[in-house]
Amino acid sequence: MSNKEAFFKQIEEGYKTKGEFLNLGAGMLGEETITNAFVKLPLKTINRHGLIAGATGTGKTKTLQVFAENLSEAGVPVLLMDVKGDLSGLAQASPGHKKIDERHEKIGFGFEAKAFPIEILTISEQDGTRMRATVSEFGPTLLSRILDLSDTQSGIVSVLFKYCDDNKLPLLDLKDFKKILQYSTNEGRDEIEAEYGRISTSSTGSILRKIVEIEQQGGDLFFGERSFEVRDLQRVDNNGKGIISVLRLTDIQGKPKLFSTFMLQLLAEIYETFPEQGDSGRPELVIFIDEAHLIFKEASKALLEQIESIVKLIRSKGVGIYFCTQNPKDIPSDVLSQLGMKIQHALRAFTANDRKAIKLAAQNYPDSEFYDTATVLTQLGIGEALVSCLNEKGIPTPLVRTMLRAPMSRMDVLSKKEIKDVINSSYIYDKYNEEIDRESAYEILNKKIVKVNAQEKADERKKRAKKQKTTRSRKSTKMNPILKVLTSATFIRGVFQILRRIK
């Protein structure tokens, strides 16, 4: 058996699947694409999470696009974190190209241009269906971890949440939480301390500064009503295609705290809401996080632990999470160990540190009798990648250099008019973009403070009036000194003595 035949057989056996699958492309031996040596990803194991990595310009975002298209076509809903803003083109069919046809001829099947149903979402000032969550939905534990609070400060947050629950004070947005922080150390200090214990002014000041930091990154747009229902990420269109929700994040790169806050809350909400899935044979939702290093940038140890925990548990809900980044080292090792599928595009070796990073990256992949992984990582062309996933039995497949299929949709952004058309055709835009500002902790506490202040002023007026009345009473009963002398017994006796002498 020739080397080429042995390679083809390994691909055929290693990527054999009985159930539904996604076809990524064809295997390559050296520079040659082996036609019909298809690299198939079993739909059954997509919820085992994955990594799409590679240097800038090597095609990893287009791989993400291909992945999302194939999932949508299989009826699986997708959520894309579009940090660079170049994934909205999924809504329009590819114009096609001669080079695309040549690529697919090498792979072994023809190219078909298609458009896919998308929903444009936003957590910032950009246009789209707005995603929000209330402070109450975060809860004291998650909010404390996001803010990187000390144990003492976290305890205060828990006390304030309890006070608000007991007194029916809804915590909806950041101004609600800021208000209860201020109230707890001013007007409401005695009331809260009598029931729940002492609250340190210095601790509430520190918490308030952390809240302001989130607020300055745009958190005031994210916290509030109406809360986004994660079930709306699971929709399919009338043709049975999974809807691809594209979350536009082009203005979020300089706001890592907000991005981490949003992602952690979203994953926690999905985990709490989705039922246990068991072995269903297909995922319920697949989430792709482009520029994934932003999640872990400046993340506290507590926040990282929370993300790692959710990544480990959420696959039981039928949810797959795929991180897209430049280098596997951008992902914490505990998270990286949970990623069953890896698609590695080229890495560039310009410095000694780059070469060390490539050797380290190569160790994340299975050994192969057909490749020197570290060498191939620097030789991959645009639209080529090393691929390894889990087969239907959960066993890692052979590592294979893959010529990836081209996206069926447009490999470019939508125009402003096209984006507007997508938004106008949304079934959920009106539901989530309605402005709601119902009475919550901020308004209720302000009324309470006004009432207390008014009562204090009234009590003060009564006190002054009473004091003035007492003073006047004392003055009226106090004998004039001259009158006191004139009416004294000594003075009267003296007068009588003078009168007798006159007589």
Stockholm file with secondary structure:
# STOCKHOLM 1.0

chainA/1-503         MSNKEAFFKQIEEGYKTKGEFLNLGAGMLGEETITNAFVKLPLKTINRHGLIAGATGTGKTKTLQVFAENLSEAGVPVLLMDVKGDLSGLAQASPGHKKIDERHEKIGFGFEAKAFPIEILTISEQDGTRMRATVSEFGPTLLSRILDLSDTQSGIVSVLFKYCDDNKLPLLDLKDFKKILQYSTNEGRDEIEAEYGRISTSSTGSILRKIVEIEQQGGDLFFGERSFEVRDLQRVDNNGKGIISVLRLTDIQGKPKLFSTFMLQLLAEIYETFPEQGDSGRPELVIFIDEAHLIFKEASKALLEQIESIVKLIRSKGVGIYFCTQNPKDIPSDVLSQLGMKIQHALRAFTANDRKAIKLAAQNYPDSEFYDTATVLTQLGIGEALVSCLNEKGIPTPLVRTMLRAPMSRMDVLSKKEIKDVINSSYIYDKYNEEIDRESAYEILNKKIVKVNAQEKADERKKRAKKQKTTRSRKSTKMNPILKVLTSATFIRGVFQILRRIK
#=GR chainA/1-503 SS CCHHHHHHHHHHHHTCCSSCEEEEEEEEETTEEEEEEEEEEEGGGGGGCEEEECCTTSSHHHHHHHHHHHHHHTTCCEEEEESSSCCGGGGSBCCCCHHHHHHHHHHTSCCCCCCCCEEEEESSSSSSEECCBCHHHHHHHHHHHHHTCCHHHHHHHHHHHHHHHHTTCCCCSHHHHHHHHHHHTTTTHHHHHHHHCCCCHHHHHHHHHHHHHHIIIIIHHHBSSSCCCGGGGSCBCTTSCBCEEEEECTTCTTCHHHHHHHHHHHHHHHHHHSCCCCSCSSCSEEEEEETTHHHHTTCCHHHHHHHHHHHHHHGGGTEEEEEEESCGGGSCHHHHTTCCEEEECCCCCCSHHHHHHHHHHHTTSCCCSSCCHHHHHHHCCTTEEEEECBCTTSCBCCCEEEEECCCSBCSSCCCHHHHHHHHHTCSSHHHHHSCCCCCCHHHHHHHHHHHHHHHHHHHHHHHHHHHHHHHHHHHHHSCCHHHHHHTSHHHHHHHHHHHHHHC
#=GC SS_cons         CCHHHHHHHHHHHHTCCSSCEEEEEEEEETTEEEEEEEEEEEGGGGGGCEEEECCTTSSHHHHHHHHHHHHHHTTCCEEEEESSSCCGGGGSBCCCCHHHHHHHHHHTSCCCCCCCCEEEEESSSSSSEECCBCHHHHHHHHHHHHHTCCHHHHHHHHHHHHHHHHTTCCCCSHHHHHHHHHHHTTTTHHHHHHHHCCCCHHHHHHHHHHHHHHIIIIIHHHBSSSCCCGGGGSCBCTTSCBCEEEEECTTCTTCHHHHHHHHHHHHHHHHHHSCCCCSCSSCSEEEEEETTHHHHTTCCHHHHHHHHHHHHHHGGGTEEEEEEESCGGGSCHHHHTTCCEEEECCCCCCSHHHHHHHHHHHTTSCCCSSCCHHHHHHHCCTTEEEEECBCTTSCBCCCEEEEECCCSBCSSCCCHHHHHHHHHTCSSHHHHHSCCCCCCHHHHHHHHHHHHHHHHHHHHHHHHHHHHHHHHHHHHHSCCHHHHHHTSHHHHHHHHHHHHHHC
//
